[in-house]
Amino acid sequence: MKSKKQKLGVLGLIFVSVVINYMDRTNLSIAAAQMKDDLAISTVEMGLLFSAFAWTYSFLQIPGGFIADRLRVKLLYPIIMIGWSIATLIQGLVNGFAALVGLRMLVGVFEAPSYPLNNKIVTQWFKEHERASAIAVYTSGQFIGLAFAMPVLAIILEWVGWRGLFIVSGLIGVVWGLAWYFLYPEKKASATSTEMPLPTCSTTRQAQQQVSSSEQFVLAFTSRKLWGLYIGQFCLGSTLIFFLTWFPTYLADYRGMSIIQSGFYAAIPFLCAFAGVLISGTLSDFLAKKSVSNEVARKSPVILGLLLSSSVIGANYVESPQWVTFFLSLSFFGNGLASINWVFVSLIAPKSMVGLVGGCFNFIGGLSAVIIPVLIGFLVSDGDFKPALVLICGLALTGVASFLFLVGKVEMLPEPSPSAIQRK
């Protein structure tokens, strides 16, 4: 029998791990301004460096889930955490651009199994009616954790420079990885006769294999509604990636803020995004329980969130740090508000294709982390950041149009007909 204290302890372990996970994804964004000057890295190269993590992380999600299904959590989690932490630490010791790109890709390799592992742990430790809340708690680490980590990372950067920042970040992860092994109270999954555990990545893949007929792939990539979801996810991800990569550089290099000042101002939008996540999920579930239509309960928060995300362009027309922070915070709050868009996969995809559609949805959304940092690097190469904010605004509005005109009414697509599936 799992005690409440044990479950809270396990949830705390995951939460701290998610904070460290995102700290090692985003410490580059804090260090970027100093690194550019010290290593003579151009803005285009910096965009490639920001993007490198996603090259491996995105494409290794399925293999990462495969590994997570087959190895013990108590052993695998410390291995991958220490692995990505050592790769982070070494970034503070190298001088070449190619070496930095390789190390960022290596961070992505080791982090790829982390979220499948998080889901596996929650499935093992929490009952079905407890899991949504547990997932909300640990995923909030990427916003609330970074909100407090940003100023701390900025202070570390001020004290020991960008090399010291990577070394300190890496050491924190190594220590926590060792602590995880001794603190995690490994238990076997249990489920009562009336509840089944959430599907893990392997069962998802089995479902995908069962529905992976050519006709179903055609539907997944030709349906107007589904492309509306895919495009919307890409647009939503683009705002998030801007904040995880170029945002601190924007404050420091293009708004002239000091390292410490930019670290504290950078924390505010993350707190706003955290508030948006909580408000959206709570309000949407409340409306759904009241039998409010999906157009209102599910779709309205996403459209409103994307509209608010477009307010990022307001920063192009103000000068004071306070007003810049206001528009950026409003934009990131909107991004958090729209974060429930994953719910549309289960509402629109045919039941036999939820895994397939979810994979397409996550893959195309993940491409934003590959494309947007590089594209922003090109746009700001002449020293003007305004075109980059226009890009983010335009993508947010594209997301609104996608949900309004491509997704249309929120209703489940019909299953491909058996006769169509059987055709060779």
N, C-alpha and C positions, 0 to 999 in steps of 0.2 A: 504494500500500500504506500503510495507516494504522499508524503506529508506536504502541507501547504508551505512549510518553511523550505523544504527541499526544492519544490517547484519554483518558488520565488528566487532561491539561490541559483538555480539553473538559468532562469530568465535573466537574472543579473549578469551571469557569465556571458550569455549571448549578447546582451545590451552593450557591455564593455567591449566585446569583440567587434561588434558592428562599428562602434566609435573608432576603434583602432584601425579597422578596415578602411573606413572613409578618411581617417586622418592620413593614412599612407597613400590614398588615392589623390588627396587634395593638397598635401604638403608642397607638391611641386608648384601649385598655383601661388602659394605664399612666397616661395623661394624664387619665383620666376624673374622678378625685377632685378634682383641682385645677380642671378645666374646669367642673364642676358648681357649685363655689363662685364662681368668677370670672365666669361667664356666667349664673348663676342658672338652670341647666338642671335640670329635675325628673328624677326617676328614670324616669318614663314616657318623657320625651323622650330621655333617655340610651339607653333600650332601643331606641327608633326609630333613634337615631344609630348604635348598634351594628349594627342590622339593615340599614341603608341600603346598605352594601357588597354584601350578598348579593342585593339586589333586581336589580341589573344584572349582577353576576358570574354568578349562577345562570342567568338567562334568556338570557345571551349566550354560553353555552358552545358551542352549535352554530355560530352565526355566527363566533365566535372561532376555532373549528377550521377553518371554511371559509377564513378569511383566512390562517391558519397554513399551510394546504396550498398556497396560491397565491403567497405572497411569500417572498423569500429570508430565511433565518434571520438572516444577518449584518446585514441591514437592518431587519427587522421587530422583532427582539428589543430593540435599542437604542431604537427609536421608542416601543414600548409601555412600556419601563422608565422612560425619561425622562418619558413622559406621566404615568404614575401617580406618579412621584416629584415632578413639579411640582405635581400635584394635592395631594399630601401636604404639600409645602412651603407652599402657599397656605393650608392649614388653620390654620397658625400666624399668619396675617395677618388673618383675618376675625373678626367678632364675632357675626354672626347665626346662629341655629339653622338656618334654611333654607339658608344658604350652606354650612354645615358638612355638612348632609345631601346637598346637591348635589355637593359635593366628594368625599364618601365614595362616592357613586354613580359619580362619574367615575373614582375609583380602581378600582372594580369593572369598569368598561368597559375600561380599559386592561389590567387583569390577566387578563381573560377568555381571551385567546389564549395565556397563558404556559404552562399545562400541556400543551395540544396541541403547542406548540413544543418543550417538553422531550421529549415522546414522539417527535416527528419527529427531533430531534437524535440521540437514543439509537438510533433505527432506522437512521439514516444511518451512524453511527460504530461501532456494536457489532454483532457477530455474534449470531445468534439465541440461542445458549447463554450469551451474556454479558449479555444485556439485562436479565434479572430482577435480577441483582446490581447493575447500573448504576442501574436504577430505584430499588432499595432505598437505594442510597447517596444519590442526590439528594433523594428524598422524606424521608430522615432529617433533612434540613436544617430541616424544619418543627418538629421536636422538639429535636434536639440544638442547632441554631442558636439557637432561641428560649431554650433553657435558659441559654445564655451571654449572649444578647442582653438578657434580662429585667433582670438586675442592671445592665448597662451603660445601658440605657434609663432605669432608675430613677435612676442617678447623674446622667445628663444632665438629667433632670427636676428633680432637686434643685439642680443648678447653674444652669440657664438657664430653668426653668419650662416649662409645657406648650407655650407658643408656640415656644420654642427647641427643644423636643423634635421638633416637626413639621418645623421648618426644617432641623435637623441631619439628621433621617431623610431628608428630601427631597433634600438636597444629596448625601448618600451615594449615593442611587440615581442621581442625575444623573451623578455622577462615574463610577460603575460602568457605567452605560449607555454612556458615551463610551468607557470602557476596553474594554467588550465588543466594540465595533466593530473596534478595533485588535488585540485579542487572539484573537478567534475565527478559527481557520484553516479557512475555509469549504471544504468538500469536497462533491462530488456523492455521492449515495448509491450504494453498490455492494452487490451480492449475488451470491454464487456460484450455480452452477446447482443446488446442492443445498439452498440456503436462500432463503427468501423473506422480505422485510421485513415487519415487523408492519403490519397495516392502519392507515392514517392515517385522520383524521376523514372525508375525502372518500369513501374506500372503505367506511367504516362507514355513511355516509349512503346510499351506493349500495345496500348490503345492506338497509338499513332500507326504502328505496324499493321493493325487490323483494319484501319480505315485509309491506308495509304494507297488506294487505287488511283489510277491515272485520272479518273473522272473526279475524284474528290480533290486531288491536287488542282485540277482545272478550276473547280468551284472556289477553292481557297484563294486562287490568284486572279479570278475573273469577276468575282462578285463585287458589285458596286458598294454594297454595304460594308463588306469586309475591307475593301480598300479605303473606305472612309475611316474605319478603325485604325488601320495601319498608318495612314497619313496623319491622323490625329495623334497617335502615339509618337511618331517621329517629331511632330511639331512640339508636343509637350516635353519630350526629352531634350529638345534643343535648348529650351530655356534653362532646364536643370543643368545641362552640360556647361552652358555659359557661366553659371554661378560656381560650378565645381572647378572650372579651369581658368578662364580669363578674368573673372570678376576682381580678384585682389590686384592683378596687374593693372586693370582699368583704374582702380582707385589710386594706386601708387604712381603709375607712370603718366596717366592721362588726366588725373584730377589733382595731382601734386600732393597727395596726402603722405605723411610720414609712415614708416613701417608700423609703428604702434597705433597710430590713428587709423590707418586702413584696416588693421586687425580688429579693432573694436567696432568700427563702422560696418565691417563685413559680417559681424555676428548678428546684426539686427535683422537683415533679410532672412537668415536661417531660422531665427525665432518666429518670424512671420510665416514662413513656410510650414513650420511645425504646427502653428495655430491653424493654418489652412487645412492641413491634413486631418486634425482632430475635428474641426467644425464640419468639414465635408462628410467624413465617414459617419459621424454621429447624426447629423441632420438627414443625410440620405437614408440611413437605416430607419430612422424615426418615421420619415415620410412613407417609406416602403411598408412598414408595419401598419400604417394607417390606410393602406390600400390606395395610396396616391399613385397615379400612373407613372410608368418608368420615364416618360418624357419629362416629368417634373422632378421625381425623386432621384433619378440617376443622371439624366441628360443635362438638366438645368445647371447643376453645380459645375459640370465640366465646361459647358459653354461660357458660363459666367467667369470661371477660373481662367479660361483662355483669353477672354476679353480683358480681364484684369492683367494678365501677363503681357498684353500688348502695351500696357502703360509704361513699360521700360523705355519707350521712346521719349517720354517726358524728360528724362535725364539729359537729353540733347539740348534742351531749351532752358536749363537752369544752371546756376553757377555755384551756389552755396552747397557745402557738403551735406547740410541738413536736407535740402530739397532733393539732391541727388539720391541720398539714402531713402527718402520717402518714396520716390518713384520706383527705385529698385526693390524696396521692401514690398510695395504694393504688387509689383510684378511677381515676386517670388511667393507671396501669399496666394496669388491667383494660381500659380503652379501647384502649390499644395492643395488648393481647393479642387483642382481638376484631377487630382491623383487617383480618384476612384475609377478611372476609365477602364481598368482591368475587368470590372464587373460586366462590361459589354460583351466580352468574349463568351461568357456563359449564357448571356441573354440572347445573343444573335447567332452564334455558331450552331449548326446542327449538333445534336447530342453526340453523335458518333465521331464528330470532328473537332471537339473542344481542344484536344491535345494538339492536333495539327494546326488549327487556327491560332491557338495560343503560342505555338512555336513561331509561326509567321509573324504574329503581332509583336512578340518580344524581339525577334531578330531584326525586323525593319525598324522598330523603335530604337534598338541598340545601335543601329547605323548612325544615329545622330551623334553618338560619342566618337565615331570614327571620322565623320565628315565635318561637323560644325567647328571643332577646334582648329582644323587646318584652314577651313574657309575664312574664319575670323582672322587667322594669321595673315592671309593674303589681303583681306580688306583693310587691316590696320597698318599694313607695311609702310604706308606713306606718313604715318604719325597721327592720323585722324581716326578716332574710334567711333565717330557718329555712324558711318555706314554699317558697322557691326550691330549697333543697337537697332538700326532700321531693319536689318536682317531678322533679328530676334522678334521684333514687333510683327514683321510681315509673316513670319512662320506661325506666330500665335494666331493671327487673323486667318491664315490658311487653315489652321486647325478648326477654328470656328466654322468656316465655310464647309469643311469636310464633314463635320458632325451634322450640320444643318441640311446640306444638299446631297451628300453621298450616303451617309448613314440613314438619314430620314427617320422613319418611324422605327422605334425600338421593338423589333419582333424577331422571333427565331426563324432562320432560313429553313426551308423544307429540306429533308434528307434527299441526297441523290437517289434516284429511283433504282431499285434492285436490278432492273433490266439494264440500266445504264452501267451499273457497277460490274455486271457480269460480261459486258461486251469486251472483246479483246481488241 
